[in-house]
Amino acid sequence: MNFEHVFHPASDPAAPTLLLLHGTGADEHDLIGLGRALDPKAALLSPRGKVNENGANRWFRRLREGVYDVDDIIERTHELAGFVEAAADRYRLDRGRLIAVGFSNGANIAAATLLLRPGLLRGAALFAAGAPLQEREPERVDLAGTSVFVSAGEADMMIPIDQARLLATQLTERSADVELREHPGGHALPPAVLGRAREWLSELPVGERD
């Protein structure tokens, strides 16, 4: 359990566990409200990113704005996956109910987790997401049975919408069930997108996989 984190157990044993992954400059408390908005009965597992960029918490290093350190992404993704596995054992979580919820940098580490550790997550809701492994084509892993909700703003100046489209393509090519929801705004999570994400999550069948 090598990440600072908070955990709130589910109030319904049939509810999923939401792995909450914050954006740059936030911490393990930042997305608790989002998790409750998505599913008030869900268990919430919310770690803090370990990378410090000028005092701001992040999940992986970047070489400059918009340019990621891919080797660091790979290392940090496997480290995060190890934490999730340990947390699942400690808190007795059903691994078939693990859903990542990430915003911006958190969405990107969640996307990397899908691509680098297939089978760890049942699904993911990725808000203001990009393609973290664009500089190095991910392996053709099998993501059949994995559901992903991706949202992106057409006016996003931090993560161009083409990055979200590339991510959606990468996931779809690996047999994930992907819903890409574009909106006219910027680097944000509009209420209409949040509402659709809530519906998406409620429709997602979760439970033990074979």
LONURO-633834 format. One record per residue (C-alpha): residue number from 1; residue in three letters; x, y, z. Coordinates in Angstrom, 3 decimals. Layout:
N
NUM; ALA; X; Y; Z;
...
! end
This chain:
210
1; MET; 0.000; 0.000; 0.000;
2; ASN; 2.653; 2.450; -1.136;
3; PHE; 0.355; 5.317; -2.133;
4; GLU; -1.233; 7.884; 0.119;
5; HIS; -4.935; 7.223; -0.372;
6; VAL; -8.408; 7.285; 1.041;
7; PHE; -10.935; 4.465; 0.915;
8; HIS; -14.676; 4.565; 1.482;
9; PRO; -16.462; 1.191; 1.455;
10; ALA; -19.552; 0.599; -0.640;
11; SER; -22.969; 0.948; 0.922;
12; ASP; -24.310; -1.716; -1.471;
13; PRO; -22.363; -4.956; -2.032;
14; ALA; -23.504; -4.998; -5.658;
15; ALA; -22.027; -1.541; -6.354;
16; PRO; -18.724; -1.080; -8.193;
17; THR; -15.446; 0.203; -6.770;
18; LEU; -14.442; 3.505; -8.341;
19; LEU; -10.702; 4.065; -8.605;
20; LEU; -10.494; 7.868; -8.506;
21; LEU; -7.470; 9.379; -10.273;
22; HIS; -7.066; 13.123; -9.846;
23; GLY; -5.717; 15.713; -12.265;
24; THR; -2.496; 17.724; -12.001;
25; GLY; -2.226; 19.725; -8.794;
26; ALA; -4.975; 17.877; -6.944;
27; ASP; -4.832; 15.081; -4.392;
28; GLU; -6.658; 12.013; -3.122;
29; HIS; -9.584; 14.073; -1.845;
30; ASP; -10.298; 15.951; -5.063;
31; LEU; -12.567; 13.483; -6.870;
32; ILE; -14.523; 12.115; -3.904;
33; GLY; -17.475; 14.333; -4.812;
34; LEU; -17.309; 13.172; -8.432;
35; GLY; -17.309; 9.560; -7.314;
36; ARG; -20.385; 10.156; -5.165;
37; ALA; -22.102; 11.954; -8.061;
38; LEU; -21.444; 9.008; -10.373;
39; ASP; -22.631; 6.359; -7.913;
40; PRO; -23.502; 7.263; -4.307;
41; LYS; -23.394; 3.585; -3.278;
42; ALA; -19.998; 2.741; -4.790;
43; ALA; -16.796; 2.028; -2.911;
44; LEU; -14.241; 4.797; -3.505;
45; LEU; -10.511; 4.133; -3.712;
46; SER; -8.597; 7.361; -4.264;
47; PRO; -4.768; 7.426; -4.281;
48; ARG; -2.457; 10.423; -4.651;
49; GLY; -0.042; 10.680; -7.585;
50; LYS; 3.612; 10.456; -6.535;
51; VAL; 5.221; 12.772; -9.082;
52; ASN; 5.896; 16.321; -7.880;
53; GLU; 6.007; 18.910; -10.645;
54; ASN; 6.828; 22.287; -9.111;
55; GLY; 4.708; 21.440; -6.097;
56; ALA; 1.847; 19.903; -8.094;
57; ASN; 0.919; 16.237; -7.728;
58; ARG; 0.956; 14.238; -10.963;
59; TRP; 0.882; 10.595; -11.996;
60; PHE; 3.862; 10.679; -14.363;
61; ARG; 6.522; 13.051; -15.591;
62; ARG; 6.338; 15.130; -18.724;
63; LEU; 9.267; 16.533; -20.651;
64; ARG; 7.368; 19.740; -21.365;
65; GLU; 3.756; 20.836; -21.792;
66; GLY; 1.995; 18.188; -23.874;
67; VAL; 5.074; 15.939; -24.189;
68; TYR; 5.093; 12.933; -21.878;
69; ASP; 7.957; 10.832; -20.559;
70; VAL; 6.761; 7.486; -21.923;
71; ASP; 9.267; 5.405; -19.973;
72; ASP; 8.025; 7.039; -16.776;
73; ILE; 4.400; 6.456; -17.795;
74; ILE; 5.110; 2.749; -18.172;
75; GLU; 6.913; 2.492; -14.830;
76; ARG; 4.305; 4.530; -12.949;
77; THR; 1.428; 2.616; -14.514;
78; HIS; 2.755; -0.718; -13.305;
79; GLU; 3.393; 0.793; -9.864;
80; LEU; -0.199; 2.039; -9.692;
81; ALA; -1.500; -1.332; -10.859;
82; GLY; 0.435; -3.018; -8.058;
83; PHE; -1.200; -0.687; -5.550;
84; VAL; -4.662; -1.447; -6.939;
85; GLU; -4.054; -5.183; -6.641;
86; ALA; -2.827; -4.784; -3.057;
87; ALA; -5.793; -2.557; -2.178;
88; ALA; -8.198; -5.087; -3.672;
89; ASP; -6.753; -7.727; -1.348;
90; ARG; -6.672; -5.458; 1.717;
91; TYR; -10.197; -4.134; 1.325;
92; ARG; -11.604; -7.372; -0.125;
93; LEU; -12.754; -5.749; -3.336;
94; ASP; -14.328; -7.637; -6.202;
95; ARG; -11.849; -7.115; -9.049;
96; GLY; -14.645; -7.600; -11.540;
97; ARG; -16.171; -4.358; -10.246;
98; LEU; -13.144; -2.063; -10.539;
99; ILE; -13.897; 1.050; -12.593;
100; ALA; -11.319; 3.815; -13.004;
101; VAL; -12.552; 7.412; -12.986;
102; GLY; -9.940; 9.925; -14.055;
103; PHE; -9.727; 13.587; -14.987;
104; SER; -6.961; 14.965; -17.241;
105; ASN; -3.637; 13.550; -15.965;
106; GLY; -5.625; 11.014; -13.962;
107; ALA; -7.568; 10.001; -17.068;
108; ASN; -4.286; 9.536; -18.904;
109; ILE; -2.802; 7.204; -16.277;
110; ALA; -6.087; 5.275; -16.300;
111; ALA; -5.865; 4.973; -20.094;
112; ALA; -2.291; 3.729; -19.777;
113; THR; -3.457; 1.185; -17.205;
114; LEU; -6.071; -0.147; -19.622;
115; LEU; -3.448; -0.556; -22.343;
116; LEU; -0.549; -1.825; -20.233;
117; ARG; -2.369; -3.923; -17.628;
118; PRO; -5.348; -5.421; -19.476;
119; GLY; -7.801; -7.223; -17.235;
120; LEU; -7.079; -5.146; -14.132;
121; LEU; -10.037; -2.821; -14.717;
122; ARG; -13.592; -3.710; -15.711;
123; GLY; -13.926; -0.271; -17.261;
124; ALA; -13.017; 3.397; -17.053;
125; ALA; -14.595; 6.826; -17.287;
126; LEU; -11.966; 9.149; -18.742;
127; PHE; -12.700; 12.876; -18.600;
128; ALA; -10.556; 15.381; -20.547;
129; ALA; -8.449; 12.447; -21.673;
130; GLY; -5.674; 12.101; -24.230;
131; ALA; -3.518; 9.298; -25.618;
132; PRO; -0.620; 8.940; -23.161;
133; LEU; 1.226; 6.367; -25.275;
134; GLN; 1.001; 8.212; -28.578;
135; GLU; 4.808; 8.258; -28.927;
136; ARG; 5.036; 4.474; -28.613;
137; GLU; 2.346; 2.277; -30.129;
138; PRO; 0.888; 0.072; -27.371;
139; GLU; 0.885; -3.696; -27.763;
140; ARG; -2.205; -5.236; -29.336;
141; VAL; -3.656; -6.456; -26.074;
142; ASP; -7.168; -7.904; -25.861;
143; LEU; -9.600; -5.535; -24.131;
144; ALA; -12.750; -7.468; -24.972;
145; GLY; -15.202; -7.110; -22.108;
146; THR; -13.760; -3.741; -21.039;
147; SER; -16.049; -0.702; -21.286;
148; VAL; -14.683; 2.825; -21.572;
149; PHE; -16.374; 6.228; -21.512;
150; VAL; -14.208; 9.011; -22.970;
151; SER; -15.120; 12.692; -22.911;
152; ALA; -13.265; 15.536; -24.602;
153; GLY; -13.814; 19.205; -25.330;
154; GLU; -13.578; 20.567; -28.849;
155; ALA; -12.101; 23.779; -27.413;
156; ASP; -9.685; 22.061; -25.001;
157; MET; -6.362; 23.915; -25.244;
158; MET; -4.528; 21.538; -22.881;
159; ILE; -5.373; 18.205; -24.509;
160; PRO; -6.454; 18.613; -28.153;
161; ILE; -9.526; 16.643; -29.069;
162; ASP; -7.538; 14.682; -31.650;
163; GLN; -5.778; 13.042; -28.691;
164; ALA; -9.055; 11.787; -27.278;
165; ARG; -10.059; 10.494; -30.692;
166; LEU; -6.729; 8.679; -31.020;
167; LEU; -7.210; 7.106; -27.591;
168; ALA; -10.726; 5.985; -28.503;
169; THR; -9.339; 4.426; -31.682;
170; GLN; -6.531; 2.632; -29.824;
171; LEU; -8.993; 1.172; -27.342;
172; THR; -11.542; 0.200; -29.993;
173; GLU; -8.850; -1.515; -32.082;
174; ARG; -8.125; -3.660; -29.038;
175; SER; -11.796; -4.694; -28.754;
176; ALA; -12.841; -2.410; -25.884;
177; ASP; -16.419; -1.125; -25.937;
178; VAL; -15.835; 2.646; -26.204;
179; GLU; -18.242; 5.573; -25.987;
180; LEU; -16.617; 8.850; -27.051;
181; ARG; -18.616; 11.870; -25.912;
182; GLU; -17.405; 15.156; -27.403;
183; HIS; -18.617; 18.539; -26.164;
184; PRO; -18.056; 22.125; -27.346;
185; GLY; -16.264; 23.241; -24.179;
186; GLY; -12.684; 23.200; -22.950;
187; HIS; -10.703; 21.303; -20.327;
188; ALA; -13.659; 20.601; -18.088;
189; LEU; -16.450; 18.192; -17.194;
190; PRO; -19.770; 19.739; -18.251;
191; PRO; -22.954; 18.724; -16.390;
192; ALA; -24.426; 17.049; -19.477;
193; VAL; -21.335; 14.852; -19.845;
194; LEU; -21.422; 13.978; -16.156;
195; GLY; -25.078; 13.017; -16.525;
196; ARG; -24.337; 10.734; -19.454;
197; ALA; -21.374; 9.201; -17.594;
198; ARG; -23.672; 8.445; -14.663;
199; GLU; -26.074; 6.689; -17.027;
200; TRP; -23.204; 4.795; -18.663;
201; LEU; -21.988; 3.568; -15.309;
202; SER; -25.472; 2.517; -14.172;
203; GLU; -25.880; 0.464; -17.363;
204; LEU; -22.519; -1.265; -16.985;
205; PRO; -22.793; -4.914; -15.928;
206; VAL; -20.214; -5.528; -13.210;
207; GLY; -19.259; -8.550; -11.173;
208; GLU; -16.915; -11.477; -11.126;
209; ARG; -15.492; -12.377; -14.520;
210; ASP; -14.820; -15.918; -15.630;
! end
